Amino acid sequence: MDYPTPHSADASALGFLYQAQYALLRLWKEQSDDAVVFLETLDDVVLKTNGETILEQLKHSLSEKPDAITVASLNVWKTLKAWIDVLPNLDLPRTWLHLVTVAEISPNSPPKFF
């Protein structure tokens, strides 16, 4: 079939495939022998290495040019909500939070994190 139907799961399936490939590549590039990667636990991809936890929220898109990320982007706020939800399970001084996207950051309204 050449076109998606209203019941198509193409985007979801490709998103999960992207997560798995991203996680394997992330693990491969890790220098530590104790590195472990998890999918869909505390976040889309979770890397534990050298006593630290890295939560990675992946925002993939099938669009050739996805909308740029701004402070008003729904994806930014969904990511913050996902991280807030898992805060009780984190050792914050040993945790890094990464938003990974294929979209550009808007030069007119860039998110600023401190």
TAGI-V62641 format. One record per backbone hydrogen bond with DSSP energy under -0.5 kcal/mol. CO is the residue of the C=O (numbers start at 1). NH is the residue of the N-H. Records with the same first field share a line. If there is no record, write none. Layout:
BEGIN
CO->NH, NH
END
This chain:
BEGIN
5->8
9->13
10->14
11->15
12->16
13->17
14->18
15->19
16->20
17->21
18->22
19->23
20->24
21->25
22->26
23->27
24->28
25->29
26->30
27->30
32->35
36->48
38->46
43->41
44->40
45->56
46->38
47->49, 54
48->36
49->52
52->49
53->55, 96
54->47, 56
55->57, 98
56->45, 58
57->100
58->60
59->102
63->66
69->106
70->73
73->77
74->78
75->79
76->80
77->81
78->82
79->83
80->84
81->85
82->86
83->87
84->87
86->89
87->90
90->92
91->94
92->95
94->53
96->55, 98
98->57, 100
99->101
100->59
104->69, 106
109->71
END
